[in-house]
């Protein structure tokens, strides 16, 4: 059957004009077409570039944040550590600055486990009472022991009047002016110097010029015997004040932690307690007054002529580590090396960190003016650390502390 033609009126046409049967109406116009594949690919590439740059900015921001936080941590830890040690060093030597005591090899026992630091005198091991004793750790961390008493008499002393042949009593000339009380720590020193000193604790109030040093639970520094014999008129007794205020402190660094052993801090006599974390090393040097002859007048003021990490023959008597050398310590030079708490990551394409690339050199500045510096290099690796030391940033804090009690001697 033939389809009849469709008659319609087209725009611009005459009524009744036939429309071809094959023509169909358009469903969309050219202006309404979607994205082509090329346009989609360009959009994806632009988006990926934006993500890449944004990621890079975030990574750089986190790295900068880690470096800033690490630097802040190191600053805080280092300042706290140095402040704590500086406080001890500024009072070191109080009550121990008499020539009979300063540098004297001393017998001491402690039921709570504190021991005096060791040193050497012409190759022999001694335990000197002195303002400071440095345990030289080479390129590793040092130990620094600082001693001071609290007795109000300072360098005041009374003479041993009777021969001391052992036992729990010491006969002395006079006890009234020096405020001896039960629980006070005393040091008995030979006069003239040369033999060993002995440290003990008064177990009872003094009576009739007799000092009691009986052993007991309340007398932690006593064994019932000084362990050294003294002739009457040839020894003196110095009062260091109450045992609870005896400031014998040993500072050290173990596995990146600054630690303290102390006689006046409960539970730290034998086992050190952590003080500050992320401390890599503690380094110290003696500042010796090396003036000779009549030029050495300690009462007129001490002055540093030489820095050294180890004991030297400072007084020039031919003996290294003798009492005269300990009495020449005019100052301490102390350094703390602290690191950030958060390690940095290796840079892109690198297997190792480069935050720090070489060990640090300390004490390289010549101070005071005219005194040659004695620089030391310190290793930065922390034992048992799973992260390389090159991934951390470090800060060094140095100070010089005068031993102010060195010049205050009789």
C-alpha positions in Angstrom: 0.0 0.0 0.0 1.4 3.4 -0.9 1.9 5.9 1.9 0.2 9.1 1.0 2.5 12.1 1.1 2.3 14.3 4.2 1.2 17.7 3.5 2.4 20.4 5.9 3.2 24.0 5.9 7.0 24.5 6.2 8.5 27.8 7.2 8.9 29.9 4.1 7.0 27.3 2.1 3.6 27.2 0.6 0.7 25.3 2.2 0.4 21.7 1.0 4.0 21.2 0.1 4.9 17.5 0.5 7.7 16.4 3.1 9.8 13.5 1.9 9.1 10.3 3.9 12.8 9.7 4.7 13.3 13.0 6.7 13.3 12.7 10.6 13.3 15.4 13.3 16.7 16.3 15.0 16.9 15.3 18.7 19.8 17.8 19.6 21.6 20.7 18.3 25.4 21.0 17.7 25.7 23.4 20.8 24.5 20.7 23.2 27.2 18.0 22.6 29.3 16.5 25.7 33.1 16.2 26.3 35.2 14.6 23.8 37.8 12.0 24.8 40.6 14.5 24.2 39.0 17.0 26.5 38.6 14.3 29.2 42.2 13.3 29.0 43.4 16.9 29.3 41.2 17.4 32.4 42.6 14.2 34.0 46.2 15.3 33.3 45.5 18.8 34.8 43.9 17.2 37.9 46.9 14.8 38.4 49.3 17.7 38.1 47.3 19.6 40.7 47.3 16.6 43.1 51.0 16.1 42.6 51.8 19.7 43.4 49.5 19.7 46.4 51.1 16.5 47.7 54.5 18.0 47.3 53.5 21.1 49.2 52.1 18.9 52.0 55.3 16.8 52.2 57.5 19.9 52.3 55.3 21.4 55.0 55.5 18.2 57.1 59.3 18.1 56.7 59.6 21.8 57.7 57.3 21.1 60.7 59.3 18.1 61.8 62.5 20.2 61.5 61.0 23.0 63.5 59.5 20.7 66.2 62.8 18.8 66.4 64.8 22.0 66.8 62.3 23.2 69.5 62.6 19.9 71.4 66.4 20.0 71.3 66.4 23.6 72.5 64.1 22.8 75.4 65.9 19.6 76.5 69.4 21.1 76.1 68.6 24.2 78.1 66.9 22.2 80.9 69.9 19.8 81.1 72.5 22.6 81.2 70.5 24.6 83.7 70.4 21.6 86.1 74.1 21.0 85.9 75.0 24.6 86.1 73.1 25.0 89.3 75.2 22.2 90.9 78.5 23.5 89.5 77.9 27.0 90.8 77.9 25.7 94.5 80.5 23.0 94.0 83.3 22.9 96.6 81.4 24.5 99.5 82.8 23.1 102.7 85.6 21.2 100.8 87.8 24.1 99.9 90.3 23.8 102.7 93.7 22.6 101.4 93.5 19.6 103.8 90.3 18.4 102.2 90.4 19.5 98.6 91.8 16.7 96.5 92.2 14.3 99.5 91.8 10.6 98.8 88.7 9.8 100.9 87.2 6.7 102.5 83.4 6.7 102.3 80.7 4.1 102.7 77.0 4.6 102.0 74.2 2.1 102.9 72.2 3.5 100.0 74.9 2.8 97.5 76.5 6.1 96.5 80.2 5.9 95.8 82.8 8.6 95.2 84.0 9.1 91.7 87.4 7.6 90.8 90.4 9.4 89.4 94.1 8.7 89.1 97.2 10.0 90.9 100.3 9.1 89.1 98.6 6.0 87.7 97.0 4.9 91.0 93.3 5.0 91.5 92.0 7.4 94.1 88.6 8.9 95.2 89.3 12.6 95.7 87.0 15.0 97.5 87.1 18.0 95.2 84.6 20.5 93.7 84.4 18.5 90.5 85.6 15.1 89.2 85.4 14.4 85.4 85.2 10.9 84.0 86.7 11.4 80.6 84.6 9.4 78.0 86.8 10.2 74.9 84.5 10.8 72.0 81.6 9.5 74.0 79.8 11.2 76.9 81.7 12.1 80.1 80.5 11.7 83.7 80.6 14.8 85.9 80.6 14.5 89.7 80.1 17.7 91.8 80.5 17.8 95.5 79.3 20.4 98.1 78.2 20.4 101.7 75.7 22.7 103.4 77.4 23.3 106.8 77.1 26.9 107.9 80.6 26.9 109.2 82.0 26.6 105.6 85.7 25.8 106.0 85.5 25.9 109.8 87.0 22.9 111.6 88.1 21.6 115.0 91.2 19.6 115.8 91.3 15.9 116.7 92.7 16.1 120.2 93.2 12.5 121.1 94.7 9.7 119.1 92.1 7.9 117.0 92.9 4.2 117.0 89.6 3.0 115.6 86.1 2.7 117.1 83.0 4.9 117.3 84.3 8.0 119.2 86.5 10.8 118.1 87.9 13.1 120.7 88.1 16.7 119.5 89.2 20.0 121.0 86.0 22.0 120.7 82.6 21.4 119.2 80.6 24.5 120.3 81.6 27.0 117.6 80.9 24.7 114.6 77.3 23.6 115.3 77.8 19.8 115.3 74.5 18.0 115.5 73.3 14.4 115.3 73.0 13.4 111.7 75.7 15.8 110.4 78.3 14.6 107.9 81.9 15.1 108.9 85.2 14.7 107.1 88.3 13.9 109.1 91.5 15.1 107.3 95.2 14.6 108.3 97.3 17.6 109.2 99.6 18.1 107.5 98.1 16.6 104.3 99.3 13.4 102.8 97.3 10.5 104.3 93.7 9.6 103.5 90.6 11.4 104.7 87.5 9.8 106.0 83.8 10.7 105.8 81.3 9.7 108.5 78.1 10.8 110.1 77.4 11.8 113.7 75.1 9.2 115.3 74.4 11.3 118.4 74.7 14.9 119.7 78.3 15.7 120.6 79.0 15.6 124.4 82.1 16.6 126.3 84.1 17.2 123.0 83.4 13.7 121.8 81.9 12.9 118.4 80.0 9.6 118.0 80.0 7.7 114.7 78.3 4.5 115.6 76.7 2.4 112.9 72.9 2.2 112.7 69.9 2.4 110.4 69.8 6.2 110.9 73.5 6.7 110.1 73.9 5.8 106.4 77.5 6.8 106.1 78.8 4.9 109.2 80.4 1.4 109.6 81.4 2.0 113.2 84.9 2.9 112.2 86.6 5.6 110.1 89.0 3.0 108.6 92.0 5.4 109.0 94.1 6.1 112.1 94.9 9.6 113.2 97.3 11.0 115.8 96.0 13.6 118.3 96.9 17.1 117.2 97.6 15.9 113.6 94.1 15.8 112.1 91.0 18.1 111.8 87.3 17.6 111.6 85.1 19.5 109.1 81.3 19.7 109.3 79.5 19.4 105.9 76.0 19.8 107.4 73.0 17.5 107.7 73.2 14.2 105.7 69.9 15.0 104.0 71.4 18.1 102.4 74.7 16.6 101.4 75.0 17.5 97.7 77.1 14.8 96.1 75.8 14.5 92.5 77.0 12.4 89.6 75.7 13.4 86.1 75.9 11.0 83.2 74.2 10.1 79.9 73.0 6.6 79.1 71.1 5.7 75.9 70.2 9.3 75.1 69.0 10.2 78.6 70.7 12.5 81.1 70.7 10.8 84.5 71.6 11.7 88.0 72.9 9.8 91.1 72.7 11.8 94.3 73.0 11.5 98.0 70.2 14.0 98.7 67.6 12.5 96.3 65.8 9.4 97.7 66.4 6.2 95.7 69.2 7.6 93.5 72.3 6.6 95.6 73.0 3.4 93.7 70.7 3.6 90.6 70.6 6.9 88.6 67.3 8.5 87.7 66.3 9.9 84.4 66.3 13.7 84.3 66.0 14.8 80.6 65.5 12.8 77.5 67.1 13.2 74.0 70.4 14.2 75.4 73.2 12.6 73.3 76.3 13.7 75.3 77.6 15.6 78.3 81.1 16.9 78.0 83.2 18.8 80.5 86.7 20.2 81.0 88.7 21.5 83.9 89.9 25.1 83.8 93.2 25.1 85.7 95.0 28.1 87.2 98.6 27.3 86.0 100.3 30.3 87.6 103.4 29.4 89.5 105.3 30.7 92.5 104.1 33.9 94.1 101.9 34.7 91.1 99.4 32.1 92.4 97.3 33.8 95.1 93.9 32.1 95.2 92.5 34.6 97.7 93.1 37.3 95.2 91.1 35.4 92.6 91.5 32.3 90.5 92.0 32.5 86.7 92.0 29.9 84.0 95.3 29.4 82.2 94.6 26.0 80.6 91.6 23.8 79.6 91.9 20.1 79.8 89.5 17.1 79.7 91.8 15.1 82.0 93.8 15.9 85.1 97.2 17.5 84.6 100.2 18.5 86.8 98.7 22.0 87.2 100.9 23.1 90.1 104.1 21.8 88.5 105.3 19.6 91.4 106.0 16.7 89.1 102.9 14.7 90.3 99.7 14.4 88.2 96.5 14.3 90.2 98.0 15.3 93.6 96.0 17.4 95.9 97.6 20.6 94.7 96.3 19.9 91.2 92.7 19.6 92.4 93.1 22.9 94.2 94.0 24.6 90.9 90.6 24.0 89.4 89.3 27.5 88.8 86.3 26.8 86.5 84.5 24.1 84.5 83.6 24.2 80.8 80.4 22.2 80.3 78.6 21.3 77.1 75.3 19.5 76.4 74.5 17.9 73.0 70.7 17.5 72.6 68.8 16.3 69.6 65.2 16.6 68.3 62.7 14.0 69.3 61.5 13.3 65.8 64.0 11.9 63.2 63.8 13.2 59.7 63.3 10.9 56.6 65.8 10.5 53.8 65.3 12.8 50.8 63.6 11.5 47.8 65.8 9.0 45.9 68.3 8.7 48.8 68.8 5.7 51.1 70.3 7.6 54.0 69.4 10.7 56.0 71.4 13.9 55.6 70.0 16.0 58.4 73.4 15.8 60.1 76.4 14.5 58.2 79.4 14.7 60.6 80.2 14.5 64.3 80.2 17.7 66.3 83.2 19.6 67.6 82.9 21.2 71.0 85.0 23.7 73.1 86.6 25.2 70.0 86.3 28.9 71.1 89.3 30.4 72.8 87.9 31.8 76.0 88.9 33.6 78.2 90.9 35.8 75.9 94.4 34.5 75.4 93.6 31.0 76.7 94.1 28.3 74.0 91.0 26.3 73.3 91.1 22.5 73.7 88.5 21.3 71.3 87.0 17.8 71.5 84.9 15.8 69.0 81.8 14.0 70.2 80.2 11.0 68.6 76.4 11.3 68.0 75.3 7.7 67.8 73.1 6.5 70.6 73.4 2.8 71.6 70.5 0.6 70.9 68.8 3.3 68.7 67.1 1.8 65.6 67.3 5.1 63.7 70.6 6.4 62.3 72.1 9.4 64.0 72.3 11.2 60.7 68.5 11.5 60.7 68.4 13.9 63.7 69.2 17.5 64.1 71.4 18.6 67.1 72.0 21.6 69.2 75.0 22.3 71.4 74.8 24.3 74.6 78.0 25.4 76.3 78.8 27.4 79.4 81.7 28.2 81.7 81.1 28.0 85.4 83.6 29.5 87.8 84.3 27.4 90.9 83.6 30.3 93.2 84.5 28.3 96.4 88.0 27.6 95.1 89.3 31.0 96.2 87.5 31.0 99.6 90.0 29.0 101.5 91.8 29.6 104.8 
